[in-house]
């Protein structure tokens, strides 16, 4: 469990994810962006297969190219940098891969610029 690791986990309304159809959850890729000092809580971002056009925060979506992450993503996908979500490390299963330093830095930069992500949240996950 390292910064930049990619996992796929079931997420539901408790995580801020709306399930579709008859399902009670959605399997989502997440990227670990930060950890609290005790490693009891992780700050993660969610990866989406496309940009939801109902969102108005296009500037806070970061595209990951599938060519760069073969074996993980089948198509280009988008990291939602407008929300840093808390996740219990016990929910993680097998790691799918790791994003590179360039992409990680660009994602963190977008997270830090988002007006709704508070300074204390950034500090909690050691991003300041």
C-alpha positions in Angstrom: 0.0 0.0 0.0 2.0 2.9 -1.3 1.3 6.4 -2.6 0.4 6.2 -6.3 -0.9 2.6 -6.1 -4.0 1.8 -8.1 -6.7 -0.5 -6.8 -10.2 -1.5 -7.9 -12.7 -1.6 -5.0 -16.5 -1.7 -4.6 -17.9 1.7 -3.7 -21.4 2.8 -2.8 -23.3 5.8 -1.5 -21.3 5.8 1.7 -18.3 6.6 -0.5 -20.2 9.2 -2.5 -20.7 6.9 -5.5 -24.2 6.3 -6.9 -24.9 2.8 -8.0 -26.6 2.2 -11.3 -29.6 0.0 -12.0 -30.3 -2.9 -9.7 -26.7 -2.8 -8.2 -25.9 -1.6 -4.7 -22.3 -0.6 -5.5 -20.0 0.1 -8.4 -16.5 -1.3 -8.8 -14.2 1.8 -9.2 -10.5 2.3 -9.8 -8.9 4.5 -7.1 -5.5 5.9 -6.7 -3.9 6.4 -3.3 -2.8 10.1 -3.1 -1.9 10.4 0.6 -1.9 8.7 4.0 -2.5 10.0 7.5 0.4 9.8 9.8 -0.7 6.5 11.3 -1.7 4.8 8.0 -5.2 4.4 9.4 -6.9 6.3 6.6 -6.0 6.9 3.0 -6.8 9.9 0.8 -7.8 8.6 -2.6 -9.2 9.9 -5.9 -11.7 8.0 -8.1 -10.9 7.1 -11.7 -13.8 7.4 -14.2 -14.1 5.9 -17.6 -15.4 9.1 -19.0 -16.1 12.7 -17.9 -19.7 13.1 -16.7 -21.0 16.0 -18.8 -23.2 17.1 -15.9 -20.1 18.1 -14.0 -19.0 21.6 -14.3 -15.5 21.0 -13.0 -13.7 19.9 -16.2 -10.5 21.7 -15.1 -10.3 19.2 -12.2 -10.3 16.1 -14.3 -7.0 14.6 -15.2 -6.7 12.2 -18.2 -4.7 9.0 -17.9 -3.7 7.4 -21.2 -4.4 3.7 -21.6 -1.2 3.2 -23.6 0.8 4.3 -20.6 -1.1 2.0 -18.2 -1.5 -1.2 -20.3 -3.0 -4.1 -18.4 -4.8 -1.7 -16.0 -7.0 0.6 -18.1 -8.6 -0.6 -21.3 -9.4 3.0 -22.5 -8.3 6.5 -21.6 -9.8 7.5 -18.3 -10.2 10.5 -16.0 -9.2 11.1 -12.4 -11.6 13.2 -10.5 -9.4 15.7 -8.7 -12.3 17.6 -7.2 -12.8 15.2 -4.3 -10.2 13.6 -2.0 -12.0 10.6 -0.4 -11.1 8.8 2.8 -10.8 5.1 2.5 -10.0 2.5 5.2 -6.8 0.6 4.1 -8.6 -2.7 5.1 -10.8 -2.3 2.0 -8.0 -2.6 -0.4 -7.4 -5.9 -2.3 -4.8 -6.7 -4.9 -2.9 -3.7 -6.3 -3.5 -3.2 -10.0 -0.4 -1.0 -10.7 1.1 2.4 -9.9 0.8 5.7 -11.6 4.0 7.4 -12.6 5.5 10.4 -10.8 4.6 12.9 -13.5 0.9 11.9 -13.4 0.9 11.8 -9.6 2.3 15.3 -9.4 -0.2 16.7 -11.9 -3.1 15.1 -10.0 -1.9 16.4 -6.6 -1.5 19.9 -8.2 -5.1 19.9 -9.3 -6.3 18.6 -5.9 -4.4 21.5 -4.2 -6.0 24.1 -6.5 -9.5 22.9 -5.9 -11.4 25.5 -3.8 -13.5 23.0 -1.9 -10.6 20.8 -0.7 -9.6 22.4 2.6 -6.0 23.0 3.8 -6.6 20.7 6.9 -7.6 17.9 4.5 -4.4 18.3 2.5 -2.4 18.3 5.8 -4.2 15.2 7.0 -2.9 13.2 4.0 0.6 14.8 4.1 0.1 16.7 0.9 1.4 20.0 2.3 
